[in-house]
Amino acid sequence: MSTGYYEVLGVARDATPDEIKRAYRRLARELHPDVNPDPETQERFKEVTAAYEVLSDPQKRQTYDLGGDPFGGAGFGGAGFGFGDIMDAFFGTTSRGPRSRRRRGQDALIRLDLELAETVFGATKEIQVDTAVACQTCAGAGTAPGTNPTTCEMCKGRGEIQHVQRSFLGQVMTSRPCPKCSGFGTVIKHPCVECSGDGRVRTRRSLQVKVPGGVDTGTRIQLSGEGEVGPGAGPAGDLYVEVVELPHPVFTRRGDDLHCTVTLPMTAAALGTAVVLESFDGEQQVDIRPGTQSGQVIPLRGLGVTHLRGGGRGDVLVHVEVEVPTKLDHRQEELLHELARLRGEERPVGNFAPNQQGLFSRLRDAFNGR
């Protein structure tokens, strides 16, 4: 790779724009035709000016550093001759050969709705999948029965054609995929009527999916090789089954724990009772101790969701909500008044707790001297 422009200005390849500008001004003062009209000096001045024009322009400098022609507009990343062509010419990558029609298929994604009970214990589900499968008519070849692909007349089966381009290095030969056969080296003149030459067709098929216990919304189950078959009956991609857990009328899931709420009359909460909960493991008796308060949580250990990784299960957490009656008849009011007298609660009694101030409120009061 030439370093001529840097040598002309007398700067290093990593010189900054300011260093390049100072070098040019110094040389221009020495070589300007008004100062030195000598013909050799004028040629030298033209070289310095050309070097500065390239190295002072970031885009031209980048093109020049990558081996392109800064004045031709066909450097690295541009149309025509580029840096990749230089690599082809020097390292022997011009010959790529014909491409295979057989390629890997794409992955597929399908949604699977599950009931809460199915995510708790796991389940085996049958799903319907619309994917591409190998064409049975042509066995994935893409040709009509009794026919075969023919050699491409343009590239003679190589899958690529060669171009000769002129550059600052001289003539360089590069290769490009053949436009007639798209780089395959063969042409299907009589495509299969079933798959139109693709070697695959779309169809619906049934699959059994084993869902492990503990999956949750967003969990993806990978089924290797069950995705779409590739062109030319190439290897199939993978199928991903994304789980969506449906809402449950009683339980709410939080991690591997199941939460539910039981509403009790105040008499049952005061005297204690037992309620029956229909869990996923059958009926469970929930003991309500006398004096249970609203908001109390009663755990049922090991009756929650199966841990997806590792053994064991989460818990069922029963939240108690005490219901206060809003309407009382005359006799009920008399009984409650009598109870209040017996308990010494005829007058409303309440305990006011101190206000729980936040951190910023406490800091504000401290600065104010409160």
C-alpha positions in Angstrom: 0.0 0.0 0.0 1.5 3.3 -1.1 2.4 6.0 1.4 3.3 8.5 -1.2 1.1 11.4 -0.1 2.3 11.1 3.5 6.0 11.1 2.3 5.3 14.1 0.0 4.1 16.2 3.0 6.7 14.6 5.3 4.2 13.5 8.0 3.4 10.2 9.6 0.4 8.1 8.6 -1.3 8.9 12.0 -0.8 12.6 11.6 -3.6 14.9 12.9 -5.4 17.3 10.6 -3.5 20.2 12.2 -0.1 18.6 11.6 -1.0 18.0 8.0 -2.1 21.6 7.6 1.1 23.0 9.1 3.2 20.7 6.9 1.4 21.9 3.8 1.7 25.6 4.7 5.5 25.2 5.3 6.1 23.5 2.0 3.8 25.9 0.1 5.7 28.9 1.3 8.9 27.2 0.0 7.6 25.9 -3.3 5.1 28.5 -4.4 5.7 29.6 -8.0 5.8 33.3 -6.9 8.8 32.4 -4.7 10.5 29.8 -6.8 9.5 29.7 -10.5 11.8 26.7 -11.3 9.9 24.1 -13.4 11.0 21.2 -11.1 9.8 23.2 -8.1 6.5 23.8 -9.7 6.0 20.1 -10.3 6.9 19.5 -6.6 4.3 22.2 -5.6 1.6 20.3 -7.6 2.5 17.1 -5.8 2.3 18.8 -2.4 -1.1 20.4 -3.3 -2.5 17.0 -4.5 -1.3 15.3 -1.3 -2.9 18.0 0.9 -6.2 17.8 -1.1 -6.4 14.1 -0.3 -5.2 14.0 3.3 -7.2 17.1 4.4 -10.4 15.5 3.3 -11.5 12.7 5.8 -13.4 10.8 3.2 -10.6 10.9 0.5 -8.0 10.1 3.2 -10.0 7.0 4.3 -10.3 5.9 0.7 -6.6 6.4 0.2 -5.6 4.6 3.4 -7.7 1.6 2.3 -6.0 1.4 -1.0 -8.7 3.1 -3.2 -8.5 5.9 -5.6 -9.4 9.1 -3.8 -10.2 10.9 -7.0 -12.1 8.0 -8.7 -15.0 7.7 -6.3 -14.7 3.9 -6.2 -12.9 3.2 -3.0 -13.8 1.1 -0.1 -17.6 0.6 0.1 -18.3 2.3 -3.2 -19.4 1.0 -6.5 -16.9 -0.7 -8.8 -13.5 -1.5 -7.6 -13.3 -1.7 -3.8 -11.2 -3.0 -0.9 -12.8 -6.5 -1.2 -11.6 -6.7 -4.7 -8.0 -6.0 -3.5 -8.3 -8.9 -1.0 -9.7 -11.1 -3.8 -6.8 -10.2 -6.1 -4.0 -10.7 -3.5 -5.3 -13.6 -1.4 -6.9 -15.8 -4.0 -10.5 -15.6 -3.0 -11.8 -14.8 -6.4 -13.0 -18.3 -7.0 -16.0 -19.2 -4.8 -17.6 -21.9 -6.8 -21.4 -22.6 -7.3 -23.7 -22.2 -4.3 -25.8 -25.1 -3.0 -29.5 -24.9 -3.4 -29.9 -26.7 -0.2 -29.9 -24.4 2.8 -31.0 -24.4 6.4 -34.6 -23.4 7.1 -35.7 -20.6 9.4 -36.8 -21.0 13.0 -40.5 -20.7 13.8 -42.4 -19.4 16.8 -45.9 -20.5 18.0 -47.9 -19.4 21.0 -49.4 -22.0 23.5 -52.1 -21.0 25.9 -52.0 -23.1 29.2 -54.3 -23.3 32.2 -52.8 -22.6 35.6 -53.1 -26.3 36.6 -51.0 -27.2 33.5 -48.2 -24.8 34.4 -48.3 -26.0 38.1 -47.7 -29.7 37.2 -46.7 -29.7 33.6 -48.6 -31.3 30.7 -48.4 -32.9 27.3 -50.1 -30.8 24.6 -50.8 -31.3 20.9 -50.2 -28.3 18.7 -50.9 -27.5 15.1 -48.0 -26.0 13.2 -48.1 -24.4 9.7 -44.5 -24.7 8.4 -42.6 -25.5 5.2 -41.8 -29.2 4.6 -39.9 -31.0 1.9 -41.9 -31.4 -1.3 -42.9 -35.0 -1.8 -43.4 -34.7 -5.5 -39.7 -33.8 -6.3 -38.1 -34.9 -3.1 -36.7 -31.4 -2.6 -34.9 -31.2 -5.9 -37.3 -28.5 -7.2 -37.4 -30.1 -10.7 -40.4 -31.7 -12.4 -40.4 -35.5 -12.3 -38.1 -37.0 -14.9 -36.0 -33.8 -15.3 -32.8 -32.4 -13.9 -31.2 -29.0 -13.6 -29.1 -28.0 -16.6 -25.7 -26.4 -16.5 -25.8 -22.6 -16.8 -24.8 -21.4 -20.2 -23.5 -18.1 -19.0 -21.1 -19.3 -16.2 -20.6 -22.8 -17.5 -21.5 -24.3 -14.1 -19.1 -22.2 -12.1 -21.8 -20.1 -10.4 -19.8 -16.9 -11.0 -18.5 -14.7 -13.8 -15.3 -12.8 -13.9 -14.7 -9.1 -14.5 -11.6 -7.3 -15.4 -11.4 -3.8 -13.8 -8.8 -1.1 -14.0 -7.5 0.4 -10.8 -4.4 2.2 -9.5 -2.9 -1.3 -9.2 -3.5 -2.0 -12.9 -5.9 -4.6 -14.2 -7.6 -6.7 -11.5 -9.8 -9.7 -12.1 -12.7 -10.2 -9.7 -15.6 -12.6 -9.5 -19.3 -12.0 -9.1 -22.3 -14.4 -8.7 -23.7 -15.3 -12.1 -26.9 -13.2 -12.7 -28.6 -15.9 -14.8 -28.3 -18.8 -12.3 -28.0 -16.6 -9.1 -24.7 -18.3 -8.3 -26.0 -21.9 -8.3 -24.3 -23.0 -11.5 -27.4 -24.7 -12.8 -30.8 -23.6 -14.1 -34.1 -25.4 -13.5 -35.8 -25.2 -16.8 -38.7 -27.4 -15.8 -39.6 -26.6 -12.1 -41.8 -28.8 -10.0 -45.5 -27.7 -10.3 -46.1 -28.5 -6.7 -43.3 -26.4 -5.1 -42.4 -24.1 -8.1 -38.8 -25.1 -7.9 -38.3 -24.3 -4.2 -38.1 -27.9 -3.1 -40.6 -27.3 -0.2 -44.3 -26.7 0.4 -46.3 -25.3 3.3 -48.5 -27.7 5.2 -50.1 -28.1 8.7 -48.9 -30.8 10.9 -49.5 -32.0 14.5 -46.8 -32.1 17.2 -46.7 -33.4 20.8 -45.1 -30.9 23.2 -44.1 -31.9 26.7 -44.5 -28.9 28.9 -42.5 -29.1 32.2 -44.0 -28.0 35.5 -43.1 -24.5 36.5 -43.3 -22.7 33.1 -44.7 -19.2 33.1 -45.8 -16.6 30.6 -42.9 -15.9 28.3 -41.2 -19.2 28.8 -40.0 -20.7 25.5 -39.7 -24.4 24.8 -37.2 -25.3 22.0 -38.0 -28.2 19.7 -34.9 -28.8 17.6 -35.4 -29.5 14.0 -39.2 -28.9 14.1 -39.1 -25.5 12.4 -39.2 -24.8 8.6 -37.4 -27.0 6.2 -34.9 -25.0 4.2 -34.8 -24.4 0.4 -33.9 -27.5 -1.6 -35.1 -29.6 1.4 -32.3 -28.3 3.5 -32.1 -29.0 7.3 -35.0 -27.7 9.3 -34.7 -24.8 11.7 -36.0 -25.0 15.3 -39.5 -24.5 16.6 -40.0 -22.3 19.7 -43.2 -22.7 21.7 -43.9 -19.6 23.8 -46.1 -20.2 26.9 -49.0 -17.9 27.8 -50.6 -18.7 31.2 -54.3 -18.0 31.3 -55.9 -16.2 34.3 -57.5 -18.3 37.0 -60.7 -17.4 38.8 -59.3 -18.1 42.3 -55.5 -18.1 42.3 -53.1 -15.4 41.3 -49.5 -16.5 40.6 -46.5 -14.6 41.9 -43.3 -16.6 41.1 -43.9 -20.1 42.3 -46.4 -19.1 45.0 -50.2 -19.0 44.5 -52.2 -16.3 46.3 -56.0 -16.3 47.0 -58.3 -14.3 49.3 -61.0 -15.6 51.7 -63.6 -13.2 53.0 -65.0 -13.9 56.5 -67.7 -12.3 58.6 -66.4 -10.5 61.7 -68.0 -13.1 63.9 -66.2 -16.0 62.3 -62.9 -14.1 62.5 -63.5 -13.4 66.1 -64.6 -16.8 67.1 -62.5 -18.8 64.7 -63.7 -21.3 62.1 -62.5 -23.6 59.3 -63.0 -23.1 55.6 -62.5 -25.5 52.7 -60.2 -24.5 49.8 -60.3 -26.3 46.5 -56.6 -26.5 45.6 -54.9 -28.2 42.7 -54.1 -31.0 45.1 -57.7 -31.5 46.2 -59.7 -30.0 49.1 -57.7 -28.4 51.8 -59.0 -27.3 55.2 -57.9 -23.8 56.2 -58.1 -23.2 60.0 -59.0 -19.7 61.0 -57.9 -19.1 64.5 -60.0 -17.0 66.9 -59.1 -13.3 66.7 -57.8 -13.5 63.1 -57.3 -10.0 61.7 -58.0 -8.6 58.3 -54.9 -8.8 56.1 -53.4 -11.8 57.9 -51.9 -14.4 55.6 -52.2 -18.2 56.2 -49.7 -20.3 54.3 -50.3 -23.8 53.0 -46.8 -25.2 52.4 -45.8 -27.1 49.3 -49.1 -26.7 47.4 -47.9 -24.0 44.9 -46.2 -24.2 41.5 -43.5 -26.8 40.8 -40.0 -25.3 40.7 -38.9 -25.2 37.0 -35.3 -25.8 38.1 -34.8 -28.0 41.1 -37.2 -30.0 43.1 -40.1 -28.9 45.4 -43.0 -26.5 45.0 -44.0 -23.1 46.1 -46.8 -22.3 48.6 -50.4 -21.4 48.6 -50.9 -18.1 50.5 -54.4 -17.4 51.8 -55.1 -13.8 52.5 -57.9 -13.1 55.1 -60.3 -10.3 54.6 -62.7 -9.6 57.4 -66.1 -8.2 56.3 -67.9 -5.7 58.6 -71.7 -5.7 58.3 -73.1 -2.5 56.8 -76.8 -3.1 57.8 -78.1 -4.4 61.1 -81.7 -5.0 62.3 -82.9 -3.9 65.7 -82.1 -7.2 67.6 -78.6 -7.3 66.1 -77.9 -3.8 67.2 -79.0 -4.7 70.7 -76.7 -7.6 70.8 -73.7 -5.6 69.6 -74.4 -2.9 72.1 -74.5 -5.5 74.8 -71.3 -7.0 73.6 -69.7 -3.5 73.6 -70.9 -3.0 77.2 -69.4 -6.3 78.3 -66.1 -5.4 76.7 -66.0 -1.8 77.9 -66.2 -0.5 74.3 -69.3 1.6 74.5 -67.4 4.6 73.4 -65.3 4.4 70.3 -61.8 3.5 71.2 -58.9 3.8 68.8 -55.1 4.0 69.1 -53.4 6.6 66.8 -49.9 5.6 65.8 -47.3 8.2 65.1 -47.0 9.4 61.6 -44.3 7.4 59.8 -42.4 10.2 58.0 -40.2 9.5 55.1 -36.5 10.2 55.0 -36.8 13.6 53.3 -39.4 14.7 55.8 -37.2 13.8 58.7 -34.3 15.7 57.2 -36.4 18.7 56.6 -37.7 18.8 60.2 -34.1 18.3 61.5 -32.9 21.4 59.5 -35.9 23.4 60.8 -35.1 22.6 64.4 -38.3 20.6 65.0 
